[in-house]
């Protein structure tokens, strides 16, 4: 159970670009939407076959469910 504003580190794959800084991230537990600002992404090119490590913060919606992980750092593995 993740708490709002909790820091997380995840390793997996960005499998889909949803547009407007939003992506689908997949690891061995499932998928979640992540938000990656262009300044965090830099010149990195995302392809589904590249394993990534992301660090970020949980952002829960009004319903208490995790809406998105706001990514602070991303690197390839």
N, CA, C and O atoms as CSV, one atom per row, in Angstrom:
chain,resi,resn,atom,element,x,y,z
A,1,UNK,N,N,0.837,-1.167,0.000
A,1,UNK,CA,C,0.000,0.000,0.000
A,1,UNK,C,C,0.890,1.241,0.000
A,1,UNK,O,O,1.622,1.481,0.960
A,2,UNK,N,N,0.830,2.012,-1.048
A,2,UNK,CA,C,1.658,3.206,-1.142
A,2,UNK,C,C,0.914,4.414,-0.578
A,2,UNK,O,O,-0.298,4.553,-0.748
A,3,UNK,N,N,1.661,5.279,0.092
A,3,UNK,CA,C,1.100,6.501,0.651
A,3,UNK,C,C,1.325,7.658,-0.313
A,3,UNK,O,O,2.264,7.643,-1.108
A,4,UNK,N,N,0.453,8.662,-0.234
A,4,UNK,CA,C,0.619,9.861,-1.049
A,4,UNK,C,C,1.954,10.513,-0.710
A,4,UNK,O,O,2.321,10.622,0.460
A,5,UNK,N,N,2.662,10.936,-1.721
A,5,UNK,CA,C,3.974,11.600,-1.611
A,5,UNK,C,C,5.096,10.671,-1.166
A,5,UNK,O,O,6.196,11.136,-0.870
A,6,UNK,N,N,4.839,9.369,-1.115
A,6,UNK,CA,C,5.874,8.394,-0.753
A,6,UNK,C,C,6.896,8.299,-1.886
A,6,UNK,O,O,6.526,8.278,-3.059
A,7,UNK,N,N,8.175,8.243,-1.535
A,7,UNK,CA,C,9.230,8.041,-2.520
A,7,UNK,C,C,9.273,6.580,-2.925
A,7,UNK,O,O,9.137,5.690,-2.086
A,8,UNK,N,N,9.465,6.336,-4.224
A,8,UNK,CA,C,9.544,4.968,-4.735
A,8,UNK,C,C,10.701,4.863,-5.719
A,8,UNK,O,O,11.090,5.842,-6.355
A,9,UNK,N,N,11.240,3.654,-5.827
A,9,UNK,CA,C,12.238,3.313,-6.835
A,9,UNK,C,C,11.722,2.065,-7.531
A,9,UNK,O,O,11.384,1.078,-6.877
A,10,UNK,N,N,11.659,2.106,-8.863
A,10,UNK,CA,C,11.136,0.970,-9.623
A,10,UNK,C,C,12.069,0.667,-10.785
A,10,UNK,O,O,12.684,1.563,-11.362
A,11,UNK,N,N,12.158,-0.605,-11.113
A,11,UNK,CA,C,12.946,-1.051,-12.257
A,11,UNK,C,C,12.026,-1.823,-13.189
A,11,UNK,O,O,11.327,-2.745,-12.768
A,12,UNK,N,N,12.033,-1.438,-14.458
A,12,UNK,CA,C,11.179,-2.095,-15.435
A,12,UNK,C,C,11.286,-1.411,-16.783
A,12,UNK,O,O,12.363,-0.971,-17.188
A,13,UNK,N,N,10.172,-1.328,-17.467
A,13,UNK,CA,C,10.166,-0.853,-18.848
A,13,UNK,C,C,9.065,0.179,-19.064
A,13,UNK,O,O,7.956,0.034,-18.549
A,14,UNK,N,N,9.379,1.215,-19.825
A,14,UNK,CA,C,8.352,2.151,-20.257
A,14,UNK,C,C,7.833,1.609,-21.574
A,14,UNK,O,O,8.535,1.611,-22.585
A,15,UNK,N,N,6.584,1.142,-21.548
A,15,UNK,CA,C,6.055,0.395,-22.693
A,15,UNK,C,C,5.140,1.210,-23.601
A,15,UNK,O,O,4.804,0.766,-24.699
A,16,UNK,N,N,4.732,2.403,-23.152
A,16,UNK,CA,C,3.830,3.189,-23.988
A,16,UNK,C,C,3.935,4.674,-23.642
A,16,UNK,O,O,4.018,5.055,-22.475
A,17,UNK,N,N,3.930,5.498,-24.688
A,17,UNK,CA,C,3.910,6.945,-24.543
A,17,UNK,C,C,2.463,7.392,-24.678
A,17,UNK,O,O,1.866,7.232,-25.743
A,18,UNK,N,N,1.890,7.946,-23.621
A,18,UNK,CA,C,0.495,8.386,-23.628
A,18,UNK,C,C,0.358,9.838,-24.070
A,18,UNK,O,O,-0.756,10.337,-24.234
A,19,UNK,N,N,1.478,10.513,-24.262
A,19,UNK,CA,C,1.454,11.923,-24.622
A,19,UNK,C,C,1.381,12.803,-23.394
A,19,UNK,O,O,1.080,12.327,-22.299
A,20,UNK,N,N,1.655,14.085,-23.570
A,20,UNK,CA,C,1.582,15.075,-22.502
A,20,UNK,C,C,2.358,14.643,-21.263
A,20,UNK,O,O,1.858,14.758,-20.144
A,21,UNK,N,N,3.577,14.148,-21.461
A,21,UNK,CA,C,4.511,13.752,-20.387
A,21,UNK,C,C,4.115,12.484,-19.643
A,21,UNK,O,O,4.738,12.148,-18.636
A,22,UNK,N,N,3.103,11.779,-20.110
A,22,UNK,CA,C,2.613,10.593,-19.414
A,22,UNK,C,C,3.028,9.329,-20.175
A,22,UNK,O,O,2.975,9.276,-21.404
A,23,UNK,N,N,3.446,8.309,-19.403
A,23,UNK,CA,C,3.910,7.046,-19.966
A,23,UNK,C,C,3.357,5.892,-19.142
A,23,UNK,O,O,2.957,6.072,-17.992
A,24,UNK,N,N,3.337,4.705,-19.741
A,24,UNK,CA,C,2.969,3.493,-19.012
A,24,UNK,C,C,4.264,2.761,-18.667
A,24,UNK,O,O,5.061,2.439,-19.548
A,25,UNK,N,N,4.463,2.505,-17.379
A,25,UNK,CA,C,5.638,1.806,-16.873
A,25,UNK,C,C,5.209,0.415,-16.437
A,25,UNK,O,O,4.179,0.253,-15.782
A,26,UNK,N,N,6.006,-0.599,-16.803
A,26,UNK,CA,C,5.677,-1.979,-16.458
A,26,UNK,C,C,6.861,-2.627,-15.753
A,26,UNK,O,O,8.007,-2.517,-16.190
A,27,UNK,N,N,6.550,-3.312,-14.641
A,27,UNK,CA,C,7.555,-4.138,-13.977
A,27,UNK,C,C,6.913,-5.491,-13.685
A,27,UNK,O,O,5.849,-5.799,-14.222
A,28,UNK,N,N,7.543,-6.294,-12.845
A,28,UNK,CA,C,7.016,-7.639,-12.598
A,28,UNK,C,C,5.740,-7.642,-11.755
A,28,UNK,O,O,5.135,-8.698,-11.571
A,29,UNK,N,N,5.318,-6.475,-11.236
A,29,UNK,CA,C,4.082,-6.410,-10.450
A,29,UNK,C,C,2.894,-5.898,-11.258
A,29,UNK,O,O,1.753,-5.999,-10.808
A,30,UNK,N,N,3.149,-5.349,-12.444
A,30,UNK,CA,C,2.060,-4.824,-13.271
A,30,UNK,C,C,2.452,-3.527,-13.949
A,30,UNK,O,O,3.628,-3.282,-14.216
A,31,UNK,N,N,1.447,-2.693,-14.227
A,31,UNK,CA,C,1.692,-1.430,-14.915
A,31,UNK,C,C,1.164,-0.263,-14.078
A,31,UNK,O,O,0.262,-0.414,-13.254
A,32,UNK,N,N,1.758,0.897,-14.319
A,32,UNK,CA,C,1.332,2.125,-13.654
A,32,UNK,C,C,1.687,3.290,-14.572
A,32,UNK,O,O,2.639,3.213,-15.349
A,33,UNK,N,N,0.918,4.358,-14.476
A,33,UNK,CA,C,1.198,5.560,-15.242
A,33,UNK,C,C,2.251,6.384,-14.514
A,33,UNK,O,O,2.181,6.580,-13.300
A,34,UNK,N,N,3.228,6.861,-15.277
A,34,UNK,CA,C,4.268,7.721,-14.726
A,34,UNK,C,C,4.282,9.032,-15.497
A,34,UNK,O,O,4.001,9.065,-16.695
A,35,UNK,N,N,4.611,10.109,-14.797
A,35,UNK,CA,C,4.739,11.428,-15.419
A,35,UNK,C,C,6.203,11.813,-15.410
A,35,UNK,O,O,6.835,11.863,-14.355
A,36,UNK,N,N,6.746,12.090,-16.601
A,36,UNK,CA,C,8.161,12.448,-16.713
A,36,UNK,C,C,8.261,13.796,-17.412
A,36,UNK,O,O,7.930,13.927,-18.590
A,37,UNK,N,N,8.720,14.789,-16.671
A,37,UNK,CA,C,8.913,16.124,-17.239
A,37,UNK,C,C,10.063,16.077,-18.249
A,37,UNK,O,O,11.020,15.326,-18.060
A,38,UNK,N,N,9.977,16.872,-19.314
A,38,UNK,CA,C,11.041,16.883,-20.327
A,38,UNK,C,C,12.426,17.156,-19.756
A,38,UNK,O,O,13.410,16.602,-20.246
A,39,UNK,N,N,12.523,17.993,-18.736
A,39,UNK,CA,C,13.832,18.293,-18.143
A,39,UNK,C,C,14.425,17.067,-17.460
A,39,UNK,O,O,15.646,16.914,-17.429
A,40,UNK,N,N,13.586,16.194,-16.912
A,40,UNK,CA,C,14.056,14.951,-16.281
A,40,UNK,C,C,14.473,13.955,-17.357
A,40,UNK,O,O,15.479,13.260,-17.214
A,41,UNK,N,N,13.701,13.892,-18.424
A,41,UNK,CA,C,13.973,12.962,-19.519
A,41,UNK,C,C,15.221,13.364,-20.292
A,41,UNK,O,O,15.972,12.503,-20.751
A,42,UNK,N,N,15.447,14.662,-20.438
A,42,UNK,CA,C,16.622,15.148,-21.171
A,42,UNK,C,C,16.628,14.640,-22.599
A,42,UNK,O,O,15.609,14.701,-23.287
A,43,UNK,N,N,17.751,14.148,-23.041
A,43,UNK,CA,C,17.919,13.645,-24.408
A,43,UNK,C,C,17.650,12.143,-24.520
A,43,UNK,O,O,17.811,11.561,-25.593
A,44,UNK,N,N,17.243,11.517,-23.415
A,44,UNK,CA,C,17.024,10.077,-23.394
A,44,UNK,C,C,15.916,9.685,-24.365
A,44,UNK,O,O,14.866,10.325,-24.421
A,45,UNK,N,N,16.162,8.639,-25.118
A,45,UNK,CA,C,15.163,8.081,-26.027
A,45,UNK,C,C,14.598,6.831,-25.376
A,45,UNK,O,O,15.342,5.941,-24.964
A,46,UNK,N,N,13.281,6.772,-25.286
A,46,UNK,CA,C,12.617,5.650,-24.620
A,46,UNK,C,C,12.137,4.645,-25.651
A,46,UNK,O,O,11.403,4.986,-26.579
A,47,UNK,N,N,12.568,3.390,-25.472
A,47,UNK,CA,C,12.068,2.283,-26.284
A,47,UNK,C,C,11.657,1.163,-25.334
A,47,UNK,O,O,12.309,0.958,-24.310
A,48,UNK,N,N,10.590,0.437,-25.653
A,48,UNK,CA,C,10.062,-0.582,-24.735
A,48,UNK,C,C,11.052,-1.681,-24.354
A,48,UNK,O,O,10.865,-2.340,-23.331
A,49,UNK,N,N,12.084,-1.892,-25.137
A,49,UNK,CA,C,13.039,-2.966,-24.865
A,49,UNK,C,C,14.120,-2.560,-23.872
A,49,UNK,O,O,14.884,-3.413,-23.421
A,50,UNK,N,N,14.204,-1.287,-23.522
A,50,UNK,CA,C,15.253,-0.795,-22.640
A,50,UNK,C,C,14.790,-0.806,-21.189
A,50,UNK,O,O,13.792,-0.177,-20.838
A,51,UNK,N,N,15.522,-1.520,-20.361
A,51,UNK,CA,C,15.203,-1.578,-18.940
A,51,UNK,C,C,15.598,-0.254,-18.292
A,51,UNK,O,O,16.690,0.263,-18.526
A,52,UNK,N,N,14.691,0.287,-17.473
A,52,UNK,CA,C,14.886,1.588,-16.857
A,52,UNK,C,C,14.769,1.481,-15.337
A,52,UNK,O,O,14.080,0.609,-14.808
A,53,UNK,N,N,15.450,2.380,-14.663
A,53,UNK,CA,C,15.280,2.548,-13.219
A,53,UNK,C,C,14.749,3.960,-13.030
A,53,UNK,O,O,15.343,4.931,-13.500
A,54,UNK,N,N,13.613,4.060,-12.330
A,54,UNK,CA,C,13.043,5.375,-12.080
A,54,UNK,C,C,12.883,5.593,-10.587
A,54,UNK,O,O,12.599,4.668,-9.826
A,55,UNK,N,N,13.074,6.842,-10.192
A,55,UNK,CA,C,12.828,7.264,-8.816
A,55,UNK,C,C,11.794,8.366,-8.892
A,55,UNK,O,O,11.878,9.250,-9.744
A,56,UNK,N,N,10.825,8.313,-8.006
A,56,UNK,CA,C,9.792,9.321,-8.043
A,56,UNK,C,C,8.954,9.342,-6.791
A,56,UNK,O,O,9.336,8.816,-5.746
A,57,UNK,N,N,7.797,9.968,-6.925
A,57,UNK,CA,C,6.907,10.191,-5.797
A,57,UNK,C,C,5.481,9.799,-6.175
A,57,UNK,O,O,5.008,10.112,-7.268
A,58,UNK,N,N,4.814,9.122,-5.270
A,58,UNK,CA,C,3.433,8.696,-5.476
A,58,UNK,C,C,2.518,9.920,-5.431
A,58,UNK,O,O,2.643,10.769,-4.549
A,59,UNK,N,N,1.601,9.996,-6.390
A,59,UNK,CA,C,0.593,11.050,-6.394
A,59,UNK,C,C,-0.772,10.384,-6.421
A,59,UNK,O,O,-1.183,9.820,-7.435
A,60,UNK,N,N,-1.471,10.457,-5.292
A,60,UNK,CA,C,-2.797,9.844,-5.198
A,60,UNK,C,C,-3.874,10.858,-5.552
A,60,UNK,O,O,-3.725,12.054,-5.304
A,61,UNK,N,N,-4.950,10.367,-6.132
A,61,UNK,CA,C,-6.088,11.206,-6.468
A,61,UNK,C,C,-7.009,11.385,-5.279
A,61,UNK,O,O,-6.738,10.881,-4.189
A,62,UNK,N,N,-8.094,12.101,-5.494
A,62,UNK,CA,C,-9.070,12.360,-4.439
A,62,UNK,C,C,-9.714,11.084,-3.908
A,62,UNK,O,O,-10.188,11.046,-2.773
A,63,UNK,N,N,-9.726,10.028,-4.746
A,63,UNK,CA,C,-10.341,8.765,-4.330
A,63,UNK,C,C,-9.398,7.893,-3.506
A,63,UNK,O,O,-9.782,6.810,-3.063
A,64,UNK,N,N,-8.158,8.362,-3.296
A,64,UNK,CA,C,-7.194,7.613,-2.497
A,64,UNK,C,C,-6.407,6.590,-3.278
A,64,UNK,O,O,-5.520,5.936,-2.729
A,65,UNK,N,N,-6.718,6.440,-4.557
A,65,UNK,CA,C,-5.996,5.506,-5.410
A,65,UNK,C,C,-4.796,6.214,-6.044
A,65,UNK,O,O,-4.823,7.425,-6.266
A,66,UNK,N,N,-3.749,5.446,-6.329
A,66,UNK,CA,C,-2.567,6.012,-6.969
A,66,UNK,C,C,-2.933,6.412,-8.393
A,66,UNK,O,O,-3.343,5.575,-9.197
A,67,UNK,N,N,-2.781,7.694,-8.697
A,67,UNK,CA,C,-3.044,8.191,-10.042
A,67,UNK,C,C,-1.811,8.062,-10.927
A,67,UNK,O,O,-1.900,7.645,-12.082
A,68,UNK,N,N,-0.665,8.425,-10.372
A,68,UNK,CA,C,0.544,8.518,-11.175
A,68,UNK,C,C,1.771,8.536,-10.256
A,68,UNK,O,O,1.686,8.894,-9.081
A,69,UNK,N,N,2.893,8.144,-10.818
A,69,UNK,CA,C,4.183,8.328,-10.162
A,69,UNK,C,C,4.858,9.499,-10.866
A,69,UNK,O,O,5.091,9.454,-12.074
A,70,UNK,N,N,5.171,10.544,-10.111
A,70,UNK,CA,C,5.864,11.700,-10.668
A,70,UNK,C,C,7.360,11.413,-10.602
A,70,UNK,O,O,7.939,11.354,-9.517
A,71,UNK,N,N,7.977,11.237,-11.752
A,71,UNK,CA,C,9.373,10.804,-11.836
A,71,UNK,C,C,10.329,11.985,-11.626
A,71,UNK,O,O,10.203,13.031,-12.261
A,72,UNK,N,N,11.297,11.782,-10.707
A,72,UNK,CA,C,12.330,12.781,-10.422
A,72,UNK,C,C,13.646,12.427,-11.096
A,72,UNK,O,O,14.463,13.304,-11.378
A,73,UNK,N,N,13.852,11.116,-11.356
A,73,UNK,CA,C,15.133,10.652,-11.905
A,73,UNK,C,C,14.873,9.395,-12.719
A,73,UNK,O,O,14.080,8.542,-12.322
A,74,UNK,N,N,15.545,9.284,-13.859
A,74,UNK,CA,C,15.412,8.099,-14.696
A,74,UNK,C,C,16.763,7.775,-15.319
A,74,UNK,O,O,17.503,8.672,-15.723
A,75,UNK,N,N,17.076,6.480,-15.392
A,75,UNK,CA,C,18.320,6.048,-16.032
A,75,UNK,C,C,18.093,4.680,-16.673
A,75,UNK,O,O,17.188,3.942,-16.282
A,76,UNK,N,N,18.919,4.355,-17.653
A,76,UNK,CA,C,18.863,3.036,-18.261
A,76,UNK,C,C,19.673,2.056,-17.430
A,76,UNK,O,O,20.600,2.446,-16.721
A,77,UNK,N,N,19.321,0.796,-17.522
A,77,UNK,CA,C,20.020,-0.248,-16.758
A,77,UNK,C,C,20.980,-0.998,-17.669
A,77,UNK,O,O,21.665,-1.918,-17.221
